[in-house]
Amino acid sequence: MTSDEVWNAEHRSVVIASFLGWMFDAFDFFLVVFVLGHLASDFKTDITGVTLGITLTLAMRPIGAFLFGRFGDRYGRRPALMASILLYSAMELATAFSQSLQVFILLRALYGIAMGGEWGIGASLAFESVPVRSRGLVSGILQAGYPCGYLLAAVVFGLLFQHIGWRGMFVIGAAPALLVLFIFSKVPESRSWAAGRAQPKRRSLLDGLRGHWGLAVYAIVLMTCFNFFSHGTQDLYPTLLGAQRGFSTGTISWIAVVYNVGAILGGICFGTLSGRLGRRRAIALAAALSLIALPFWSYSTTPMTLAIAAFAMQFMVQGAWGVVPVHLNELSPEGMRATFPGVVYQLGNLLASYNATLQASIAAGHVSAGRPDYAFALTVVCGVVAAALVLLALVGPERRGMPFAA
């Protein structure tokens, strides 16, 4: 076994930093979904109006992915990762002092730019550092940071909201800035990037994409479905539990904890499975199995049955997502590994950014028992994109285990 195949302290530090960066990123994002009703009340609007903040956060993420990605490809993964974390933490803190809906929406848009840079940079740093045989497992671990952030937001909401309100929650959301100290002291730069830095010519974005436009289009369409899949099952689910099922804050919180535990386990399980089954087949299997859980997840009525169904649903949703980090990094053209995965991912986010507003509008147009039918809206959107993901995954390319040259 070569030294490159043996885990060491540097590998662990890189994975921990990349995982925590994505976890805190998701934590900051999902704080909003738990307080939509309270924001609407304070800003004297409806929930659909507040969801514009979610839409703009998602829509601005491609800008951040491009800017931080190019920075990471030119000047290093490590400084780009630190800059992204500092900026999204600062925007989260500023959100706590919003005095109007307009200011809130503007700050969430700026937060989206900062947030957009973290995923691609963190993933490229991790996969260029860890042994090839561990990529599937690391992919699942990294993507598990996303539901871990959601889970953390649910815990903070359940334990602290009644005491600190939504403004206090956003103040806590600035804490990820402290992660920069760990990255600065413990995380080394990518050796692949450092070796490539010695090359006399750095390719421009257009040069790097030459001959890969079909791949880029496919990846963007794939990530559009993936983002509808995740946000379509997460962003308005607490609203379904509260506004349609009438559950209390505490009940919503513990159900969210349960389904995020499922999401964490699913990401690690299918990420690891993709090393044997293949990236495409693992994605297709998880998406197909989510269709079985779909009606129970949206139309059950008791807290226990909803928690069980939501656990299964998020196990499959984030199971499919657990393959995404390694799959996009392996598909990425050389010299663009900090840019390509993040940009196609966030462009998919842009195209799916209307999801929360779309689902809220569908629910408002299909009233059930005198209330907007969120169950119908979530079922329609998620059923369509799950079926699309199965087809897209099976017909797409795969480069499992390819070497990452300098």
C-alpha positions in Angstrom: 0.0 0.0 0.0 1.5 3.4 -1.0 1.6 6.5 1.2 -1.1 8.0 -1.0 -3.5 5.2 0.0 -3.0 5.6 3.7 -5.1 8.0 5.7 -3.1 10.5 7.8 -3.8 13.6 10.0 -3.8 15.9 6.9 -6.5 13.8 5.2 -8.6 13.9 8.3 -8.2 17.7 8.8 -9.2 18.4 5.1 -12.3 16.2 5.3 -13.3 17.7 8.7 -12.9 21.3 7.4 -14.8 20.6 4.1 -17.6 18.7 6.0 -18.0 21.5 8.6 -17.9 24.2 6.0 -20.8 22.6 4.2 -22.6 21.8 7.4 -22.5 25.4 8.7 -23.4 26.6 5.2 -26.6 24.5 5.3 -27.3 25.4 8.9 -27.3 29.1 8.0 -29.5 28.5 4.9 -32.1 26.3 6.7 -32.6 28.7 9.6 -34.9 30.6 7.3 -37.2 27.7 6.5 -38.1 27.2 10.2 -39.1 30.8 10.7 -41.0 31.6 7.4 -44.3 32.3 9.2 -42.6 34.5 11.9 -40.7 36.5 9.2 -44.0 37.0 7.3 -45.7 38.2 10.4 -42.9 40.7 11.4 -42.6 42.0 7.8 -46.4 42.1 7.3 -46.5 39.9 4.3 -47.4 36.3 3.5 -45.2 33.2 3.4 -45.0 33.3 -0.4 -43.5 36.8 -0.2 -40.8 35.7 2.3 -39.9 32.7 0.1 -38.5 35.2 -2.4 -35.5 35.4 0.0 -35.0 31.7 -0.5 -35.4 32.0 -4.2 -32.8 34.8 -4.5 -30.4 32.9 -2.2 -30.4 30.0 -4.6 -30.4 32.2 -7.7 -27.3 34.0 -6.6 -25.2 31.0 -5.7 -23.9 30.4 -9.3 -22.2 33.8 -9.1 -20.4 32.8 -5.9 -19.5 29.4 -7.4 -17.9 31.1 -10.4 -16.1 33.8 -8.5 -14.8 31.6 -5.7 -14.1 28.8 -8.1 -11.9 30.8 -10.4 -10.2 32.2 -7.3 -9.6 28.7 -6.0 -8.3 27.5 -9.4 -5.9 30.4 -9.6 -4.8 31.1 -6.1 -5.6 27.9 -4.1 -8.4 26.0 -2.6 -7.6 26.9 1.0 -7.8 30.8 0.8 -10.9 30.5 -1.3 -12.6 28.3 1.2 -11.7 30.6 4.1 -13.0 33.7 2.2 -16.3 32.0 1.4 -16.9 30.9 5.0 -16.1 34.4 6.4 -18.4 36.1 3.9 -21.4 33.9 4.4 -21.1 34.2 8.2 -21.0 38.0 7.9 -24.1 38.0 5.8 -25.9 35.7 8.2 -25.1 38.1 11.1 -26.3 41.1 9.1 -29.6 39.3 8.4 -30.3 39.4 12.1 -30.6 43.2 11.9 -33.0 43.4 8.9 -35.6 46.0 9.5 -37.7 45.4 6.4 -38.6 42.6 3.9 -36.6 44.5 1.2 -33.4 44.6 3.4 -33.9 40.9 4.4 -34.2 39.8 0.7 -31.1 41.8 -0.3 -29.0 40.3 2.5 -30.2 36.8 1.6 -29.1 37.4 -2.0 -25.7 38.5 -0.9 -25.5 35.5 1.4 -26.3 33.4 -1.6 -23.2 34.6 -3.4 -21.0 33.8 -0.4 -22.7 30.5 0.1 -22.3 29.5 -3.5 -18.5 29.3 -3.3 -18.2 26.9 -0.4 -19.4 23.6 -1.9 -17.2 23.4 -5.0 -14.1 24.6 -3.2 -14.5 22.3 -0.2 -15.2 19.3 -2.4 -12.2 19.8 -4.7 -9.9 20.3 -1.8 -11.1 17.1 -0.2 -11.0 14.8 -3.3 -7.6 16.1 -4.4 -6.3 15.2 -0.9 -7.8 11.8 0.1 -6.9 8.3 -1.3 -8.8 7.3 -4.5 -10.2 4.2 -2.8 -11.9 6.5 -0.2 -13.7 8.9 -2.6 -17.1 7.3 -2.4 -17.1 7.3 1.4 -15.7 10.8 1.6 -18.4 12.0 -0.9 -21.1 10.6 1.4 -19.5 12.2 4.4 -19.2 15.6 2.8 -22.8 15.6 1.5 -23.9 14.5 5.0 -22.8 17.9 6.1 -25.9 19.3 4.4 -28.5 17.4 6.4 -26.3 17.8 9.5 -26.7 21.5 9.1 -30.5 21.1 8.6 -30.5 19.0 11.8 -28.6 21.6 13.7 -31.0 24.3 12.5 -33.9 22.1 13.7 -32.3 21.7 17.2 -31.6 25.4 17.5 -35.1 26.2 16.4 -36.7 23.7 18.9 -34.5 24.7 21.9 -33.9 28.4 21.5 -36.4 30.0 19.2 -38.9 30.8 22.0 -36.1 32.5 24.0 -34.1 34.4 21.3 -36.5 34.7 18.3 -35.5 34.6 14.7 -33.0 37.5 15.1 -31.1 35.6 17.8 -31.0 32.5 15.6 -29.3 34.5 12.8 -26.8 35.8 15.3 -25.9 32.2 16.2 -25.6 31.6 12.5 -22.4 33.8 12.4 -20.5 31.3 14.5 -19.1 29.3 11.5 -16.6 32.2 11.0 -14.6 30.5 13.8 -14.0 27.5 11.4 -11.5 29.7 9.5 -9.1 29.5 12.5 -9.1 25.6 12.2 -8.5 25.8 8.4 -5.7 28.3 8.8 -3.9 26.3 11.4 -4.6 22.6 10.4 -5.6 22.3 6.7 -2.9 22.1 4.0 -3.3 23.3 0.4 -4.2 20.7 -2.2 -1.0 19.1 -3.5 -2.6 18.6 -6.9 -3.3 22.3 -7.2 0.2 23.2 -5.9 1.8 20.9 -8.5 -0.3 22.4 -11.2 0.6 25.9 -10.2 4.1 25.3 -11.7 2.6 24.9 -15.2 3.4 27.8 -17.4 -0.1 28.4 -18.8 -3.3 28.6 -16.8 -6.4 27.9 -18.9 -9.3 30.3 -19.1 -12.8 29.1 -18.4 -13.7 28.9 -22.1 -10.5 27.1 -22.9 -11.2 24.6 -20.1 -14.7 23.9 -21.4 -13.7 23.5 -25.0 -14.8 20.0 -26.1 -16.9 19.7 -22.9 -20.0 21.8 -23.6 -22.2 18.7 -23.9 -21.0 17.5 -20.5 -21.6 20.9 -19.0 -25.2 21.1 -20.3 -25.9 17.5 -19.1 -24.4 18.3 -15.6 -26.5 21.5 -15.3 -29.7 19.6 -16.2 -28.8 16.8 -13.8 -28.2 19.3 -11.0 -31.4 21.2 -11.7 -33.3 18.0 -11.0 -31.1 17.3 -8.0 -31.9 20.7 -6.5 -35.6 20.4 -7.1 -35.3 17.0 -5.4 -33.6 18.3 -2.3 -35.3 21.7 -1.9 -38.6 20.3 -3.0 -38.5 17.8 -0.1 -37.0 20.2 2.5 -37.8 23.9 2.2 -41.6 23.8 2.8 -41.8 20.5 4.7 -41.8 22.3 8.1 -44.6 24.5 6.7 -46.6 21.4 5.8 -46.1 20.1 9.3 -47.1 23.4 10.9 -49.6 25.1 8.6 -51.4 22.0 7.3 -51.0 19.3 9.9 -51.1 21.8 12.8 -48.1 20.5 14.8 -46.4 22.5 17.5 -42.9 23.9 17.3 -41.5 21.0 19.4 -43.1 18.4 17.2 -41.9 19.9 14.0 -38.4 20.1 15.5 -38.2 16.5 16.5 -39.6 15.3 13.2 -37.0 17.4 11.4 -34.3 15.8 13.6 -35.5 12.3 12.7 -35.6 12.9 8.9 -32.2 14.6 9.0 -30.7 11.5 10.8 -32.1 9.5 7.8 -30.5 12.0 5.4 -27.1 11.7 7.1 -27.2 7.9 7.0 -28.5 7.8 3.4 -25.7 10.0 2.1 -23.0 7.9 3.7 -24.6 4.6 2.7 -25.1 5.4 -1.0 -21.9 7.4 -1.3 -20.0 4.3 -0.1 -22.2 2.0 -2.2 -21.3 4.0 -5.3 -17.7 2.8 -5.1 -18.9 -0.7 -5.9 -22.2 -0.2 -7.7 -21.1 2.8 -9.8 -22.1 6.5 -9.4 -25.0 6.4 -11.9 -26.6 3.2 -10.6 -26.4 4.4 -7.0 -28.1 7.7 -7.9 -30.8 5.9 -9.9 -31.5 3.4 -7.2 -31.9 6.0 -4.5 -34.2 8.2 -6.6 -36.4 5.2 -7.6 -36.8 4.1 -4.0 -37.9 7.6 -3.0 -41.0 7.2 -5.1 -42.1 4.4 -2.9 -41.9 6.6 0.2 -43.4 9.6 -1.5 -47.2 9.2 -0.7 -46.6 8.2 2.9 -44.2 11.2 3.4 -46.7 13.8 2.2 -50.1 12.4 3.1 -49.6 10.7 6.5 -51.4 12.5 9.3 -49.8 11.4 12.6 -46.4 12.6 13.9 -45.0 9.1 14.2 -46.0 8.0 10.7 -44.8 11.2 9.2 -41.5 10.9 11.0 -40.9 7.4 9.8 -41.9 8.3 6.2 -39.7 11.4 6.3 -36.8 9.4 7.6 -37.1 7.0 4.6 -37.7 9.8 2.1 -34.6 11.8 3.2 -32.5 8.6 3.4 -33.2 8.2 -0.4 -33.0 11.9 -1.3 -29.7 12.5 0.4 -28.6 9.0 -0.5 -28.7 10.1 -4.2 -27.0 13.4 -3.2 -24.2 11.5 -1.4 -22.9 10.5 -4.8 -22.9 14.0 -6.3 -19.7 15.5 -4.9 -17.4 12.7 -6.1 -19.4 12.2 -9.4 -19.1 15.9 -10.4 -15.4 16.1 -9.4 -14.6 13.0 -11.5 -16.5 14.4 -14.5 -14.8 17.7 -14.2 -12.3 18.8 -16.9 -8.7 19.0 -15.5 -7.7 22.5 -14.3 -11.3 23.4 -13.5 -12.0 21.2 -10.5 -12.7 24.1 -8.2 -14.9 25.8 -10.8 -16.8 23.2 -12.8 -18.5 21.2 -10.0 -19.5 24.3 -8.1 -20.8 26.2 -11.1 -22.9 23.4 -12.7 -24.2 22.6 -9.2 -25.2 26.2 -8.5 -26.6 26.8 -12.0 -28.8 23.9 -11.3 -29.7 25.7 -8.1 -30.5 28.8 -10.1 -32.9 26.9 -12.4 -34.5 25.3 -9.4 -34.5 28.4 -7.3 -38.2 29.1 -7.9 -39.0 25.8 -6.1 -40.2 27.3 -2.8 -42.4 29.9 -4.4 -43.6 27.4 -7.0 -44.7 24.9 -4.3 -46.3 27.7 -2.2 -48.2 28.9 -5.2 -49.4 25.3 -6.1 -50.5 24.8 -2.5 -52.4 28.1 -2.4 -54.2 27.0 -5.6 -55.3 23.6 -4.2 -57.1 24.2 -0.9 -57.7 21.3 1.4 -59.9 21.7 4.5 -59.8 25.4 4.1 -56.0 25.5 4.0 -53.3 25.5 1.3 -52.6 21.9 0.2 -48.8 21.7 0.7 -49.0 17.9 0.6 -50.3 18.0 -3.0 -47.7 20.6 -4.0 -44.7 18.7 -2.6 -45.9 15.4 -4.0 -46.3 16.7 -7.6 -42.9 18.4 -7.7 -40.9 15.7 -6.0 -42.5 12.8 -7.9 -41.7 14.4 -11.3 -38.1 15.2 -10.5 -37.4 11.8 -8.9 -38.5 10.0 -12.0 -36.4 12.4 -14.1 -33.3 11.7 -12.0 -33.6 8.0 -12.6 -33.5 8.5 -16.3 -30.8 11.2 -16.4 -28.5 9.2 -14.1 -28.8 6.0 -16.2 -28.1 7.7 -19.6 -25.2 10.0 -18.4 -21.4 9.5 -18.3 -19.3 8.1 -15.5 -15.6 8.3 -14.7 -15.4 6.4 -11.4 -11.9 6.3 -9.9 -10.2 8.4 -12.5 -6.9 9.9 -11.4 -6.7 13.6 -10.6 -3.7 14.9 -12.4 -2.0 18.2 -11.5 
